[in-house]
């Protein structure tokens, strides 16, 4: 089962509220969030970390938010844990995916007008994009699938997106099978999770922060 915790930042928090929530996080995370110059980006990243905190309190209360270590690709993980997690944010939406006994990656993107970039897609994907009148949505479907696979693999976002063919929801990449799951949060966004485990149910959990 894949559990997706999500929240929205519909408006900027007042300074006092922002400081209140920021203070709930470990100091190293506070510093990383505060390093962003854009106030909205600060709050999106704050929302993602608060979702992680809520996830830990719900799923693994024996852990603390300041327990994770970081891989060579700067991916956070909890040593010895029986679960995996991943965070993404775009627009006013932040998401955190949780999965036990497997690998998980998630990506969310606000759907907006964009220029199609040929070097991101395989020949089949490019043909599908150019034949689809709703190619803008399809672009973000393919994009979020590719990013989710890369994040599930643990290598982060790289320049080899074209090598990951995702026009179906079962993918062979990085010498592994990956299964893709649409996450139906908002029609104005595209969100996909990727895992090495098949036939996973999706559970959505919304959190609201003032």
N, C-alpha and C positions, 0 to 999 in steps of 0.2 A: 504494500500500500504506500502510495506517495501522498504525503500531507503537504499542502502548500499554504503557508501562512502569508497573508497579504494585508496591506494597509494603503491608504491614500493620504497624500498631502494636498488637501484642497485649498489650503491657505497657509501663509507663513506663520509660524508660531511667534508669539510675543517673546521678547528677549528673556523675560523671566521664566516662561514655560520651556523655552529652548534650553536654558541653563539648568532647569530642574531635571529634564530628561537626560541631558548630556552627563550630568553628575551621577547618573545611575550606571554609567559604563566605566570600565577600567580606564585609567589615565592614558595608557598608550593609544587606545581607541579614540579617546577624546581628542588627543593631539592630531591623529590622522584626520578626523572629521574637521577640526578647526583649521587645518592647513588649507582647505579649499577656500578660495576667495569669494566664490559665488554663494550667497546666502541660501539660495534654493538647493544647490548641490549639497551644501552642508546638511540641510534638513532631510533630503532624500537618503543620504548615507546614514544619518541618525535613525531614520525610520527603518532602514535595513538592519541595523545593529539592534534596535529595539525588538524587531521581529525575531532575530536570533536569540535574544535574551528570553523572549516569551516562549520560543520553541524549547530552549533548554529547561526552563522552569516547568514546562508541560511534559516533555518527553524524557528528560535526563536531569532531574533535579539534584542529583549528586554532583553534577559538574557546575562550573562557574564560567561566566562569559569571558573571564580573563585566562582560562585554561588552554585555549587552542594554541597549537604551534603552526608554523607556516612552511609549506613545501618550497622547493627551489623555484617554483613558478608562483610563489606568493599566495598559494591557495590555503586557507585556514582549515585545520582539521584537529580533532581531539585524539591524541595517541591512545590506542587500545580500545577506542569506542566501537560499538557494534553498529553504528549508524554513520551516514554521510549527510551533508547538507550543502546548500549552495544558495547564494543571494544574487538578485538582479533588481534593477530599477530603471524606470524610464517615464518621462512625463510626470504625472503625479502619483505613480504607482510603484510600490516596492513589494517584492515577493521573496520568500525564503522557503525552499523545498527541503523536505526531510524524508529519508528512506533508510530502513533498517537492512543490514546484511547485503548491501549492494552499493553501487556508485550512482550518484545523481548530479545532474547539471540542469540549470534552468536559465532561460533568457526571456525577457519581456521587452517589447518595443512598441512605442506609440506609433500607430499607422499614420503616415503623413506623405505628401508628395515627395518623390525621390527620383534620382537619376539611376537608371539601370546600369550596373557595372559588370561588364562582360567577364572580367577576369576572376569574378567570385563564383562563377557557375559552370557546371559541366555542360556539354553540348545538349543533352536531353533537357536539363533545367532551363537553359537559355531558350530552347525551342518552345517549351511550355510557357515561359514568361512572355514571349513575343506573340503567342497565339491566344493569350488570355486577356479579355477586355478588362478584367479586374487585376491586371498585372501588379498594381501597387500593393494590394493585399498579399498576393502570392509572393512578391519580393520579400516581404517581411516574414511570411511563413517559412520560406526557405532559409532566410537569414537567421531567424531564431532557432530553427532546427540545427543548423550548422554550429552556431555558438553553443547551444546546449550540449551537443556531442563533445565539442572541444573542452567545455568546462567539466563535463562528467569524466572525461579521460584524465583530467587534472593538469593539462598542459596550458590551459588558459587560451586566450584569443591569439591566434597566430595568422600567418599569411598563407596557409595551405587550405583555405576554405574550398577552393575548387576541387580538391581531391576527395572531399566528403560529399557523396551524392545522396540527396535527401528527398527526392521526389516521391518516395514511399515512406512509411513510418517504421521501416526496419532497415538498418544501415550497417554496412561492414566498414569499419574504420579503425585505425590504430590496432590492427590484428585482433579485433573484438567485434562481437555483435552488439549493436545498440538499438534500443526500442524507444520510439518517440511518442510522446503523449501531449495532445493539445490541452491547454489549461484554460477553461472558459470563464474568464473573470469579467471581461469587458469587450464589447464588439469593436471598440475604438483602439484596441490593443491586440497585438499578437503575442502569445506566450506559449512556449513549448518546454517540456521537460524531457531529458534523455536519461536512460538508465540501461545498465547491462542486464536488468531483470525484465522479463516479459510479463504480460497480463497483470499489470498493476492497476488497482483501483485508485481513483483520484479523490482526495478529500480536501475541500477548501475550508480554511479557517480565517475569517476576517477579524482584524484587530483595529480598534479605533483609538487614536490618540488625539486629545483636544488640540 
